[in-house]
Structures are given as C-alpha cells and as structure tokens.
Amino acid sequence: MDNIYLGCHLSIAKGYYKAVQEAISIGANTFQFFSRNPRGGSVKAIDQNDIDKLKQAMEEYGFGPLLVHAPYTMNLCSDKESVREFARNVLKEDVERMKYLPDARFLFHPGSHVGQGAEKGVSLITDALNEVITDDNGPMILLEGMSGKGSEIGGRLEEIAQIIQGVKHNKNLGICIDTCHLHSAGYDVVNDFEGVLDEIDRVIGPGRIGGVHINDNMNGLGCHKDRHAKIGEGTIGLEAIAAIVSNERLTGLPFNLETPNELEGYAKEIKMIRDKIGC
C-alpha cells in the first residue's frame, strides 16, 4: 500500500511550494487546488521558480499526481452565450497552464443546462471540449461525477460517457469520482463499491478514472443533494471510505478530501484513514 496517494484541497494563494509544504505537514502525499479564483476569473502569472521548488518537493516526498480544480463559475452548458464563452476561455487557458505543472490532472464540474435539457447540455460540453482538445498529447482532463441535483450534468454516468465518446481526441479524457456525489446520485458505494466500479467500466470504459474525491455524505443514498460530511460523520462512514481508498482497482490514483475542514481537521482525517487501512 506504499503507492496510496492521500491528500486534501489546499489553497495556492501563497504559491505552489507553500501548498506542498502544508500538504507534507499534515501527512499528505498529493493535494488538490483551484486553477484560479473559484468564484471569479482572475489567475496568477506563472512563477517558474515556484514550480521548480514544487517539483523538487514532490520528488523528495514521493508525491502522486495533483488535481487541479476548475473554478465553480465555469459552466460550459449555460443558457447564456457570454457564460459559455467565459467557460471556454477558462478551459483553454487552464489546460495550457497545466503544461507547466508536474503530473497534474485538470478537473471540472460538467455544468448545469439551466432548463435546456440534458441532451443540449451534453452537446454544448462536447462541442467545447472538441474546440479545446485538438490532439491526444495534452494533460489528463477529468469530468467530475455529480450528485444530480437540479439541472446538473454528470449525475448519471451515461451523461459523462456521452461527452467523452463525442470528443474526437478523448485519449486523456476521464472521470473524477466523488464518494459523496456517487452515493447521492444513487450509486451504492457503501454496500457494493465493486459493482459501482464495474458500472463505471461498463458505461464509461476501463481506465477512465483519473482521480477520487473522498467525502462522507450528510444525506442518504440517492438523495441528489451535494452536502459533504466529515469522514465518519455521514451515511458512508469510515469503513467504506477506507475500503475505497485501499481498493486495488484504484491503485496509484490521487485521493483528495473535500470535507468541511481546516488544515488540522484534514490531518486528523488523513491519519484516521491511514490507520484504518494500515499504511
């Protein structure tokens, strides 16, 4: 179990190197961060010296892949062209910036169709990805599986599969699974996680999972609500989370906590999970 990469979402407001130092301080060997301001469009200039120090620290401490989360304001299937244009520009810029980072994977919420219907939403997202991805040599891009609330795209595996299949250069396209979202969407990660993985392989395709968010669920199976709980304080529980993290079919993937915690709380959760699985 040496190659279990476990971390959490951290801020890069003070730079990548500061973030990796924080990760090390809490026993993490991966982390996730926003590509830019999560509620806006501002983005910091590339600091190559900062990235070089990040690379050195990751190599020294045996870090796994990083997850780079798109801002929440990015909605590729909005009913407003101005919002879609902003989202496409963010996607283009952030995927380009990914080339500077070591072993990083870009992920985004597929978006909300805002009453246009799932078919239209899937089509708009697919068109945007075809516009941005022009070959198979770019970074891994992951669509996050969602809880299926409101007009969200991605609450059903079939919707993510339709998007991936509709993109011409989809070699590096995949899914980031979220334990809370899957559970809320009706996939029983507690009693039949192997069956859920089988379903992902069947619908989306084997080898398409590129990252995992580990969150407990404040609500129940199939609730279609997105309310993360601290590990062991929700309806999924520590036992199931530990089994997911140690599942051999997910070996080598980055697992990141998005629970309602500060740094000290994340440190406790990381230790609790590692103690449970014995690594």
ZATORZA-206124 format. One record per residue (C-alpha): x, y, z; residue in three letters. Coordinates in Angstrom, 2 decimals, padded with zeros to 5 digits. Layout:
N
+---------+---------+---------+------+
!       x !       y !       z ! rest !
+---------+---------+---------+------+
!       X !       Y !       Z !  Ala !
...
+---------+---------+---------+------+
% end
This chain:
279
+---------+---------+---------+------+
!       x !       y !       z ! rest !
+---------+---------+---------+------+
!  000.00 !  000.00 !  000.00 !  Met !
!  003.00 !  002.31 ! -000.42 !  Asp !
!  001.50 !  003.93 ! -003.50 !  Asn !
! -001.66 !  005.25 ! -001.84 !  Ile !
! -001.75 !  008.98 ! -002.55 !  Tyr !
! -003.90 !  010.74 !  000.02 !  Leu !
! -004.39 !  014.47 !  000.47 !  Gly !
! -006.92 !  017.28 !  000.51 !  Cys !
! -007.90 !  020.54 ! -001.13 !  His !
! -005.44 !  023.34 ! -000.34 !  Leu !
! -005.01 !  027.00 ! -001.25 !  Ser !
! -002.22 !  028.13 ! -003.60 !  Ile !
! -002.74 !  031.80 ! -002.72 !  Ala !
!  000.82 !  031.86 ! -001.35 !  Lys !
!  002.24 !  029.69 ! -004.12 !  Gly !
!  002.60 !  026.04 ! -005.05 !  Tyr !
!  005.61 !  025.49 ! -002.81 !  Tyr !
!  003.73 !  026.79 !  000.23 !  Lys !
!  000.87 !  024.42 ! -000.60 !  Ala !
!  003.13 !  021.38 ! -000.91 !  Val !
!  004.75 !  022.30 !  002.44 !  Gln !
!  001.30 !  022.38 !  004.03 !  Glu !
!  000.49 !  019.01 !  002.46 !  Ala !
!  003.68 !  017.48 !  003.88 !  Ile !
!  002.90 !  018.94 !  007.33 !  Ser !
! -000.40 !  017.02 !  007.51 !  Ile !
!  000.91 !  013.70 !  006.22 !  Gly !
! -000.40 !  014.12 !  002.66 !  Ala !
!  001.38 !  012.97 ! -000.49 !  Asn !
! -000.92 !  014.65 ! -003.00 !  Thr !
! -003.23 !  017.65 ! -002.95 !  Phe !
! -005.85 !  019.48 ! -004.97 !  Gln !
! -006.10 !  023.20 ! -005.65 !  Phe !
! -008.19 !  025.65 ! -007.69 !  Phe !
! -006.71 !  026.64 ! -011.03 !  Ser !
! -007.77 !  030.23 ! -010.31 !  Arg !
! -010.15 !  032.17 ! -008.08 !  Asn !
! -013.02 !  029.68 ! -007.57 !  Pro !
! -015.70 !  032.40 ! -007.73 !  Arg !
! -014.17 !  034.56 ! -010.43 !  Gly !
! -011.82 !  034.61 ! -013.36 !  Gly !
! -008.56 !  036.02 ! -012.01 !  Ser !
! -005.42 !  033.95 ! -012.40 !  Val !
! -001.86 !  034.40 ! -011.15 !  Lys !
!  001.09 !  034.62 ! -013.51 !  Ala !
!  003.24 !  031.53 ! -013.88 !  Ile !
!  006.19 !  031.57 ! -011.45 !  Asp !
!  008.70 !  029.05 ! -012.78 !  Gln !
!  010.87 !  029.23 ! -009.66 !  Asn !
!  007.85 !  028.34 ! -007.51 !  Asp !
!  007.00 !  025.43 ! -009.82 !  Ile !
!  010.59 !  024.18 ! -009.73 !  Asp !
!  010.50 !  024.10 ! -005.90 !  Lys !
!  007.14 !  022.28 ! -006.09 !  Leu !
!  008.65 !  019.63 ! -008.38 !  Lys !
!  011.65 !  019.14 ! -006.11 !  Gln !
!  009.48 !  018.71 ! -003.01 !  Ala !
!  007.11 !  016.30 ! -004.79 !  Met !
!  010.03 !  014.13 ! -005.88 !  Glu !
!  011.67 !  014.22 ! -002.44 !  Glu !
!  008.50 !  013.21 ! -000.59 !  Tyr !
!  007.12 !  010.75 ! -003.16 !  Gly !
!  004.01 !  012.66 ! -004.17 !  Phe !
!  001.44 !  011.26 ! -006.56 !  Gly !
! -000.48 !  013.19 ! -009.23 !  Pro !
! -002.03 !  016.54 ! -008.33 !  Leu !
! -005.62 !  017.52 ! -009.06 !  Leu !
! -006.30 !  020.99 ! -010.47 !  Val !
! -009.93 !  022.04 ! -009.96 !  His !
! -011.60 !  024.50 ! -012.35 !  Ala !
! -013.49 !  027.48 ! -010.85 !  Pro !
! -017.16 !  026.98 ! -009.96 !  Tyr !
! -018.10 !  029.80 ! -012.35 !  Thr !
! -017.09 !  027.67 ! -015.34 !  Met !
! -020.33 !  026.41 ! -016.94 !  Asn !
! -019.81 !  025.09 ! -020.46 !  Leu !
! -023.51 !  024.38 ! -020.95 !  Cys !
! -025.08 !  027.59 ! -019.64 !  Ser !
! -028.11 !  029.03 ! -021.42 !  Asp !
! -026.15 !  032.30 ! -021.80 !  Lys !
! -023.56 !  032.57 ! -024.56 !  Glu !
! -021.45 !  035.02 ! -022.51 !  Ser !
! -021.16 !  032.48 ! -019.69 !  Val !
! -020.28 !  029.71 ! -022.13 !  Arg !
! -017.64 !  031.92 ! -023.78 !  Glu !
! -016.08 !  032.70 ! -020.39 !  Phe !
! -016.05 !  028.97 ! -019.58 !  Ala !
! -014.40 !  028.05 ! -022.88 !  Arg !
! -011.72 !  030.71 ! -022.36 !  Asn !
! -011.04 !  029.45 ! -018.83 !  Val !
! -010.79 !  025.89 ! -020.11 !  Leu !
! -008.35 !  026.87 ! -022.87 !  Lys !
! -006.14 !  028.94 ! -020.59 !  Glu !
! -006.09 !  026.47 ! -017.71 !  Asp !
! -005.36 !  023.44 ! -019.89 !  Val !
! -002.47 !  025.38 ! -021.45 !  Glu !
! -001.12 !  026.33 ! -017.99 !  Arg !
! -001.27 !  022.66 ! -016.97 !  Met !
!  001.75 !  022.03 ! -019.20 !  Lys !
!  003.98 !  023.79 ! -016.67 !  Tyr !
!  002.93 !  021.62 ! -013.74 !  Leu !
!  004.34 !  018.19 ! -012.80 !  Pro !
!  001.97 !  015.24 ! -013.12 !  Asp !
! -001.25 !  017.26 ! -012.76 !  Ala !
! -004.80 !  016.46 ! -013.85 !  Arg !
! -007.39 !  019.11 ! -014.62 !  Phe !
! -010.97 !  018.50 ! -013.49 !  Leu !
! -014.21 !  020.42 ! -013.81 !  Phe !
! -017.89 !  020.17 ! -012.99 !  His !
! -019.59 !  019.39 ! -016.31 !  Pro !
! -022.09 !  022.22 ! -015.69 !  Gly !
! -025.81 !  022.93 ! -015.44 !  Ser !
! -028.04 !  023.03 ! -018.51 !  His !
! -030.35 !  025.56 ! -016.78 !  Val !
! -033.57 !  024.16 ! -018.25 !  Gly !
! -032.27 !  023.47 ! -021.76 !  Gln !
! -032.34 !  019.72 ! -021.11 !  Gly !
! -029.59 !  017.17 ! -020.54 !  Ala !
! -029.21 !  016.38 ! -024.25 !  Glu !
! -028.49 !  020.04 ! -025.06 !  Lys !
! -026.14 !  020.32 ! -022.08 !  Gly !
! -024.15 !  017.27 ! -023.13 !  Val !
! -023.91 !  018.64 ! -026.68 !  Ser !
! -022.60 !  022.05 ! -025.56 !  Leu !
! -019.96 !  020.50 ! -023.28 !  Ile !
! -018.86 !  018.11 ! -026.02 !  Thr !
! -018.55 !  020.97 ! -028.53 !  Asp !
! -016.42 !  022.99 ! -026.11 !  Ala !
! -014.06 !  020.09 ! -025.44 !  Leu !
! -013.69 !  019.42 ! -029.16 !  Asn !
! -012.76 !  023.07 ! -029.60 !  Glu !
! -010.08 !  022.93 ! -026.89 !  Val !
! -008.65 !  019.42 ! -027.30 !  Ile !
! -007.01 !  019.28 ! -030.73 !  Thr !
! -004.76 !  016.24 ! -030.24 !  Asp !
! -004.08 !  013.36 ! -027.84 !  Asp !
! -000.92 !  014.86 ! -026.32 !  Asn !
! -002.42 !  017.18 ! -023.73 !  Gly !
! -002.86 !  016.73 ! -019.97 !  Pro !
! -005.49 !  014.45 ! -018.45 !  Met !
! -008.86 !  016.22 ! -018.23 !  Ile !
! -011.48 !  014.81 ! -015.88 !  Leu !
! -015.22 !  015.44 ! -015.72 !  Leu !
! -016.39 !  015.24 ! -012.13 !  Glu !
! -019.30 !  012.93 ! -011.41 !  Gly !
! -022.07 !  014.91 ! -009.72 !  Met !
! -024.94 !  014.27 ! -007.31 !  Ser !
! -027.60 !  015.03 ! -009.95 !  Gly !
! -029.22 !  017.99 ! -008.18 !  Lys !
! -031.27 !  020.42 ! -010.23 !  Gly !
! -030.13 !  020.70 ! -013.83 !  Ser !
! -026.61 !  019.35 ! -013.23 !  Glu !
! -024.98 !  017.31 ! -015.96 !  Ile !
! -022.96 !  014.36 ! -014.67 !  Gly !
! -025.29 !  012.88 ! -012.07 !  Gly !
! -025.60 !  009.87 ! -014.38 !  Arg !
! -022.56 !  008.01 ! -015.68 !  Leu !
! -024.22 !  007.81 ! -019.07 !  Glu !
! -024.03 !  011.59 ! -019.48 !  Glu !
! -020.29 !  011.63 ! -018.85 !  Ile !
! -019.87 !  008.70 ! -021.23 !  Ala !
! -021.77 !  010.57 ! -023.96 !  Gln !
! -019.47 !  013.55 ! -023.59 !  Ile !
! -016.27 !  011.50 ! -023.68 !  Ile !
! -017.47 !  009.47 ! -026.66 !  Gln !
! -018.40 !  012.67 ! -028.51 !  Gly !
! -014.90 !  014.16 ! -028.22 !  Val !
! -012.66 !  013.25 ! -031.14 !  Lys !
! -009.38 !  013.30 ! -029.20 !  His !
! -010.53 !  011.64 ! -025.99 !  Asn !
! -007.48 !  009.56 ! -025.10 !  Lys !
! -006.79 !  011.65 ! -021.98 !  Asn !
! -010.40 !  012.33 ! -021.02 !  Leu !
! -011.81 !  010.63 ! -017.96 !  Gly !
! -013.83 !  010.96 ! -014.79 !  Ile !
! -013.06 !  012.12 ! -011.27 !  Cys !
! -015.34 !  010.19 ! -008.94 !  Ile !
! -016.59 !  011.70 ! -005.69 !  Asp !
! -017.80 !  009.32 ! -002.99 !  Thr !
! -020.44 !  011.74 ! -001.72 !  Cys !
! -021.66 !  012.59 ! -005.22 !  His !
! -021.83 !  008.95 ! -006.32 !  Leu !
! -023.74 !  007.98 ! -003.18 !  His !
! -026.12 !  010.93 ! -003.53 !  Ser !
! -026.67 !  010.09 ! -007.20 !  Ala !
! -027.82 !  006.59 ! -006.24 !  Gly !
! -024.66 !  004.51 ! -006.68 !  Tyr !
! -024.17 !  002.37 ! -003.57 !  Asp !
! -020.52 !  002.91 ! -002.68 !  Val !
! -021.12 !  001.52 !  000.83 !  Val !
! -022.52 ! -001.94 !  000.13 !  Asn !
! -021.44 ! -002.55 ! -003.48 !  Asp !
! -018.44 ! -000.42 ! -004.45 !  Phe !
! -017.11 ! -003.21 ! -006.67 !  Glu !
! -020.41 ! -003.11 ! -008.53 !  Gly !
! -020.12 !  000.67 ! -008.89 !  Val !
! -016.62 !  000.27 ! -010.37 !  Leu !
! -017.97 ! -002.39 ! -012.73 !  Asp !
! -020.69 !  000.02 ! -013.82 !  Glu !
! -018.15 !  002.80 ! -014.44 !  Ile !
! -016.04 !  000.44 ! -016.55 !  Asp !
! -019.10 ! -000.74 ! -018.46 !  Arg !
! -020.61 !  002.69 ! -019.13 !  Val !
! -017.59 !  004.98 ! -019.40 !  Ile !
! -014.84 !  002.48 ! -020.13 !  Gly !
! -011.97 !  000.87 ! -018.21 !  Pro !
! -009.06 !  003.07 ! -017.20 !  Gly !
! -011.05 !  006.30 ! -017.30 !  Arg !
! -010.97 !  007.09 ! -013.57 !  Ile !
! -008.22 !  009.67 ! -013.05 !  Gly !
! -008.87 !  010.91 ! -009.53 !  Gly !
! -011.06 !  010.44 ! -006.47 !  Val !
! -012.68 !  012.86 ! -004.04 !  His !
! -013.29 !  011.18 ! -000.69 !  Ile !
! -016.14 !  012.76 !  001.24 !  Asn !
! -018.75 !  011.40 !  003.60 !  Asp !
! -022.39 !  012.15 !  002.75 !  Asn !
! -024.51 !  014.32 !  005.02 !  Met !
! -027.64 !  012.88 !  003.35 !  Asn !
! -028.69 !  009.43 !  002.16 !  Gly !
! -028.26 !  007.18 ! -000.86 !  Leu !
! -029.98 !  008.63 ! -003.94 !  Gly !
! -030.85 !  011.96 ! -002.27 !  Cys !
! -029.47 !  014.04 ! -005.18 !  His !
! -028.05 !  016.58 ! -002.74 !  Lys !
! -024.45 !  017.76 ! -002.57 !  Asp !
! -023.63 !  018.07 !  001.14 !  Arg !
! -020.22 !  016.78 !  002.15 !  His !
! -019.69 !  015.50 !  005.69 !  Ala !
! -016.50 !  014.81 !  007.61 !  Lys !
! -015.23 !  011.24 !  007.31 !  Ile !
! -017.14 !  009.01 !  009.72 !  Gly !
! -019.85 !  011.59 !  010.36 !  Glu !
! -022.13 !  010.78 !  007.43 !  Gly !
! -024.02 !  007.93 !  005.80 !  Thr !
! -020.97 !  006.44 !  004.05 !  Ile !
! -018.70 !  006.01 !  007.07 !  Gly !
! -015.01 !  005.42 !  007.70 !  Leu !
! -015.16 !  001.67 !  006.97 !  Glu !
! -016.45 !  002.20 !  003.41 !  Ala !
! -014.13 !  005.15 !  002.75 !  Ile !
! -011.09 !  003.12 !  003.86 !  Ala !
! -012.15 !  000.24 !  001.61 !  Ala !
! -012.44 !  002.63 ! -001.34 !  Ile !
! -009.03 !  004.21 ! -000.75 !  Val !
! -007.35 !  000.79 ! -000.47 !  Ser !
! -009.20 ! -000.77 ! -003.43 !  Asn !
! -006.61 ! -002.34 ! -005.74 !  Glu !
! -008.52 ! -001.24 ! -008.84 !  Arg !
! -007.79 !  002.39 ! -007.89 !  Leu !
! -004.09 !  001.89 ! -007.16 !  Thr !
! -001.95 !  004.93 ! -007.99 !  Gly !
! -004.81 !  007.43 ! -008.18 !  Leu !
! -004.83 !  010.66 ! -006.16 !  Pro !
! -007.43 !  010.65 ! -003.35 !  Phe !
! -008.33 !  014.09 ! -002.04 !  Asn !
! -010.55 !  015.13 !  000.84 !  Leu !
! -013.08 !  017.92 !  000.29 !  Glu !
! -014.68 !  017.64 !  003.71 !  Thr !
! -015.75 !  020.73 !  005.73 !  Pro !
! -012.40 !  021.06 !  007.50 !  Asn !
! -009.39 !  023.27 !  008.12 !  Glu !
! -005.79 !  022.02 !  007.95 !  Leu !
! -005.86 !  020.41 !  011.42 !  Glu !
! -009.06 !  018.54 !  010.59 !  Gly !
! -007.61 !  017.24 !  007.33 !  Tyr !
! -004.52 !  015.99 !  009.20 !  Ala !
! -006.77 !  014.02 !  011.57 !  Lys !
! -008.79 !  012.53 !  008.70 !  Glu !
! -005.67 !  011.52 !  006.76 !  Ile !
! -004.24 !  009.82 !  009.84 !  Lys !
! -007.58 !  008.16 !  010.60 !  Met !
! -007.83 !  006.71 !  007.09 !  Ile !
! -004.19 !  005.61 !  007.02 !  Arg !
! -004.53 !  003.96 !  010.42 !  Asp !
! -007.65 !  002.15 !  009.24 !  Lys !
! -006.01 !  000.70 !  006.14 !  Ile !
! -002.62 !  000.19 !  007.79 !  Gly !
! -000.36 !  002.38 !  005.69 !  Cys !
+---------+---------+---------+------+
% end
